[in-house]
């Protein structure tokens, strides 16, 4: 429960898209081991971040019985705080091991990227001044689950950066950020009472919903731009077929305020990211 499997599309999607972009450019998968290690590292950074968030929010009193989201194991007393903390560092330890392997094949710059990613995960709700409590969560998700993860996955394959993965990282980053926006819109009232000033709390519900719409639609607008700028085939435009999946979560976040509906919108946005990334990746592979 604390690992939150429904959030894992945000960890898997950028690795798939970045790697597929590398295959499109190289005509083959240069490094199978790098793909596996990148997936393991990204997944366990996400799991570690979720565990750290569960622990830190409970410690700060942000998770209460009034929360509309799924049960948090630390606050609910289902798992001892120390056990959650140990699990957090075990998850990050697996990510570090994957990062060390990536560094041996693609250079030690990867270690710096991994350390920054883990630090971002811990400091989201932990540390003396958690940036998630200051309304910066969406910015960091966009940076690390969009720009860093997609371009990093491309880099460990070809050891260079290009325009194609850069533009694709924007679209993946938009959808990943949209997941957090739904989460924060759902938790607005309990976050406000706990002093957790997320971007949704600061902007207000209406503006946060507008932001959500812009992020989702922006991902689809950027896709053709990415293919033109990256001099790629038009085949990845099949990613546009996932657009209908945006209808239900967009309606829910606009019209509903109850927990079950917004939890469904959160899951639906994750499914949208997954479908979009799979289709774009498939198009890139067919073009290679």
C-alpha positions as CSV (number, residue, x, y, z in Angstrom):
1,X,0.0,0.0,0.0
2,X,2.8,2.4,0.9
3,X,4.6,1.7,-2.4
4,X,1.5,2.9,-4.3
5,X,1.8,0.8,-7.4
6,X,-0.7,3.0,-9.3
7,X,2.0,5.7,-9.4
8,X,4.5,3.5,-11.1
9,X,3.5,4.4,-14.7
10,X,5.2,7.8,-13.9
11,X,8.5,5.8,-13.3
12,X,8.2,3.4,-16.2
13,X,6.9,5.7,-18.9
14,X,9.9,8.1,-19.3
15,X,12.4,5.2,-19.5
16,X,10.3,3.5,-22.2
17,X,10.0,6.7,-24.2
18,X,13.7,7.8,-23.8
19,X,14.9,4.3,-24.7
20,X,12.6,4.0,-27.7
21,X,13.9,7.4,-28.9
22,X,17.4,6.0,-28.7
23,X,16.4,2.9,-30.7
24,X,14.8,5.2,-33.4
25,X,18.0,7.1,-33.8
26,X,20.4,4.1,-33.6
27,X,18.3,1.6,-35.4
28,X,18.7,-0.9,-32.6
29,X,18.8,-1.2,-28.8
30,X,22.5,-0.4,-28.1
31,X,22.4,-1.5,-24.4
32,X,19.9,-4.0,-23.1
33,X,21.4,-4.0,-19.7
34,X,21.1,-0.2,-19.5
35,X,17.4,-0.4,-20.3
36,X,16.9,-3.0,-17.5
37,X,19.0,-1.0,-15.0
38,X,17.2,2.3,-15.9
39,X,13.8,0.7,-15.3
40,X,14.9,-0.8,-12.0
41,X,16.4,2.5,-10.9
42,X,13.4,4.6,-11.9
43,X,10.9,2.2,-10.3
44,X,12.7,2.0,-7.0
45,X,13.3,5.7,-6.8
46,X,9.5,6.1,-7.2
47,X,8.8,3.5,-4.6
48,X,11.4,5.0,-2.2
49,X,9.8,8.5,-2.7
50,X,6.4,7.1,-2.0
51,X,7.6,5.4,1.2
52,X,9.4,8.5,2.3
53,X,6.3,10.6,1.6
54,X,4.2,8.2,3.7
55,X,6.7,8.4,6.6
56,X,7.3,12.2,6.5
57,X,3.6,13.2,6.0
58,X,2.6,11.1,9.0
59,X,5.4,12.6,11.1
60,X,4.2,16.1,10.2
61,X,0.6,15.3,10.8
62,X,-0.5,15.9,7.2
63,X,-2.2,12.5,6.9
64,X,-5.4,12.3,9.0
65,X,-8.6,10.2,9.1
66,X,-10.3,13.0,7.0
67,X,-8.0,12.4,4.1
68,X,-9.9,11.4,0.9
69,X,-7.0,9.4,-0.7
70,X,-6.0,5.8,-0.1
71,X,-4.9,4.8,3.4
72,X,-1.4,5.8,4.4
73,X,0.2,3.0,6.4
74,X,2.3,5.0,8.8
75,X,-0.5,7.4,9.8
76,X,-3.0,4.6,10.1
77,X,-0.7,2.6,12.3
78,X,-0.6,-0.4,10.0
79,X,3.2,-0.4,9.8
80,X,5.7,1.0,12.4
81,X,7.4,4.2,11.3
82,X,10.8,2.7,11.7
83,X,9.9,-0.2,9.3
84,X,8.6,2.3,6.7
85,X,11.9,4.3,7.0
86,X,14.0,1.1,6.6
87,X,12.0,0.1,3.6
88,X,12.5,3.6,2.2
89,X,16.3,3.3,2.3
90,X,16.2,-0.3,1.0
91,X,14.3,0.9,-2.0
92,X,16.8,3.7,-2.6
93,X,19.6,1.2,-2.1
94,X,18.3,-0.9,-5.0
95,X,18.1,2.3,-7.1
96,X,21.7,3.2,-6.2
97,X,22.9,-0.3,-7.3
98,X,21.2,0.2,-10.6
99,X,22.8,3.6,-10.9
100,X,26.3,2.2,-10.2
101,X,25.8,-0.2,-13.1
102,X,24.6,2.5,-15.4
103,X,27.7,4.6,-14.4
104,X,30.0,1.8,-15.5
105,X,28.5,1.8,-19.0
106,X,27.6,5.4,-19.6
107,X,29.9,7.4,-17.3
108,X,29.8,8.7,-13.7
109,X,27.5,11.7,-14.6
110,X,24.7,9.2,-14.1
111,X,25.6,8.9,-10.4
112,X,25.1,12.7,-10.0
113,X,21.7,12.4,-11.7
114,X,20.7,9.5,-9.4
115,X,21.8,11.3,-6.3
116,X,19.8,14.4,-7.3
117,X,16.8,12.2,-8.0
118,X,16.9,10.4,-4.6
119,X,17.4,13.8,-2.8
120,X,14.4,15.2,-4.6
121,X,12.4,12.1,-3.5
122,X,13.4,12.5,0.1
123,X,13.1,16.2,0.4
124,X,9.6,16.3,-1.2
125,X,8.0,15.9,2.2
126,X,11.1,15.3,4.3
127,X,13.9,17.5,5.7
128,X,13.6,20.8,7.5
129,X,12.0,22.6,4.5
130,X,10.1,20.1,2.3
131,X,9.5,21.6,-1.1
132,X,6.2,19.8,-1.5
133,X,4.9,21.9,1.4
134,X,6.0,25.1,-0.5
135,X,4.1,24.4,-3.7
136,X,7.1,23.2,-5.7
137,X,6.1,19.6,-6.1
138,X,4.8,19.9,-9.6
139,X,8.0,21.6,-10.8
140,X,10.2,18.9,-9.4
141,X,8.0,16.1,-10.9
142,X,8.2,17.8,-14.3
143,X,12.0,18.1,-14.0
144,X,12.7,14.6,-12.7
145,X,9.9,12.4,-14.3
146,X,10.0,14.4,-17.5
147,X,13.3,16.1,-18.5
148,X,15.7,14.0,-16.4
149,X,14.2,10.6,-16.8
150,X,13.5,10.7,-20.6
151,X,16.7,12.4,-21.5
152,X,18.7,10.3,-19.0
153,X,17.3,7.0,-20.5
154,X,18.3,8.2,-24.0
155,X,21.7,9.2,-22.8
156,X,22.6,5.8,-21.2
157,X,21.9,4.3,-24.6
158,X,23.8,6.7,-26.9
159,X,25.8,8.9,-24.5
160,X,24.5,12.1,-26.2
161,X,21.5,14.3,-26.1
162,X,19.2,15.2,-29.0
163,X,16.1,17.3,-29.7
164,X,13.8,14.3,-30.1
165,X,14.1,13.0,-26.5
166,X,14.1,16.6,-25.2
167,X,10.7,17.4,-26.7
168,X,9.3,14.0,-25.8
169,X,10.4,14.6,-22.2
170,X,8.2,17.7,-22.1
171,X,5.1,15.7,-23.1
172,X,5.9,12.9,-20.6
173,X,6.7,15.5,-17.9
174,X,3.3,17.3,-18.5
175,X,1.3,14.0,-18.0
176,X,3.4,13.0,-14.9
177,X,2.8,16.5,-13.4
178,X,-0.9,16.1,-14.1
179,X,-1.0,13.1,-11.9
180,X,0.3,15.1,-9.0
181,X,-2.1,17.9,-9.7
182,X,-5.0,15.5,-9.3
183,X,-3.5,14.2,-6.1
184,X,-3.2,17.7,-4.7
185,X,-6.6,18.9,-5.8
186,X,-8.1,15.8,-4.0
187,X,-6.2,16.6,-0.8
188,X,-6.6,20.4,-0.8
189,X,-8.6,20.8,2.4
190,X,-6.7,18.4,4.6
191,X,-3.4,19.8,3.2
192,X,-4.5,23.4,4.0
193,X,-5.4,22.5,7.6
194,X,-2.0,20.7,8.0
195,X,-0.1,23.7,6.6
196,X,0.9,21.8,3.5
197,X,0.7,24.7,1.0
198,X,0.8,22.7,-2.3
199,X,0.4,24.4,-5.6
200,X,-3.3,23.5,-5.6
201,X,-3.8,25.1,-2.2
202,X,-2.0,28.2,-3.3
203,X,-3.8,28.5,-6.7
204,X,-7.2,27.4,-5.6
205,X,-9.3,24.6,-7.1
206,X,-10.4,26.4,-10.3
207,X,-6.9,27.4,-11.3
208,X,-5.5,24.0,-10.5
209,X,-8.2,22.3,-12.7
210,X,-7.2,24.7,-15.5
211,X,-3.6,23.8,-15.0
212,X,-4.5,20.1,-15.2
213,X,-6.3,20.6,-18.5
214,X,-3.3,22.5,-19.9
215,X,-0.8,19.8,-18.9
216,X,-2.9,17.0,-20.4
217,X,-3.7,18.8,-23.6
218,X,-0.1,20.2,-23.8
219,X,1.3,16.7,-23.9
220,X,-0.6,16.0,-27.1
221,X,0.2,19.3,-28.7
222,X,3.9,18.8,-28.1
223,X,4.1,15.4,-29.7
224,X,4.0,16.5,-33.4
225,X,6.5,19.3,-32.5
226,X,8.8,16.7,-31.0
227,X,8.7,14.6,-34.2
228,X,9.4,17.6,-36.5
229,X,12.2,19.0,-34.3
230,X,13.7,15.6,-33.9
231,X,13.5,14.8,-37.6
232,X,11.6,11.6,-36.8
233,X,8.9,9.5,-38.6
234,X,5.3,10.4,-38.1
235,X,4.5,6.9,-36.8
236,X,4.7,8.0,-33.1
237,X,1.6,10.1,-33.7
238,X,-0.3,7.0,-32.9
239,X,0.2,8.3,-29.3
240,X,-2.7,10.6,-30.1
241,X,-5.0,7.6,-30.0
242,X,-4.7,7.7,-26.2
243,X,-6.4,11.1,-26.0
244,X,-9.9,9.7,-25.3
245,X,-8.6,8.3,-22.1
246,X,-8.3,11.9,-20.8
247,X,-12.0,12.5,-21.0
248,X,-13.1,10.7,-17.8
249,X,-10.4,12.1,-15.5
250,X,-10.9,15.6,-16.9
251,X,-14.6,15.4,-16.2
252,X,-14.0,14.1,-12.7
253,X,-11.5,16.7,-11.6
254,X,-13.8,19.4,-13.1
255,X,-17.1,18.3,-11.6
256,X,-16.5,16.1,-8.6
257,X,-15.0,16.7,-5.2
258,X,-15.6,13.3,-3.5
259,X,-12.7,11.0,-2.8
260,X,-13.7,8.0,-4.9
261,X,-14.2,10.1,-8.0
262,X,-10.9,11.9,-7.6
263,X,-9.0,8.7,-6.8
264,X,-10.4,7.3,-10.1
265,X,-9.2,10.4,-11.9
266,X,-5.8,9.9,-10.4
267,X,-5.7,6.3,-11.6
268,X,-7.1,7.4,-15.0
269,X,-4.4,10.0,-15.4
270,X,-1.8,7.3,-14.6
271,X,-3.4,5.0,-17.2
272,X,-3.4,7.9,-19.7
273,X,0.3,8.4,-19.2
274,X,0.9,4.7,-19.6
275,X,-1.1,4.3,-22.8
276,X,0.4,7.5,-24.3
277,X,4.0,6.4,-23.5
278,X,3.4,2.8,-24.8
279,X,1.9,4.1,-28.1
280,X,4.6,6.7,-28.7
281,X,7.3,4.1,-27.9
282,X,5.7,1.6,-30.2
283,X,5.6,4.2,-33.0
284,X,9.3,5.0,-32.4
285,X,10.2,1.3,-32.5
286,X,8.2,0.8,-35.8
287,X,10.1,3.8,-37.2
288,X,13.5,2.5,-36.3
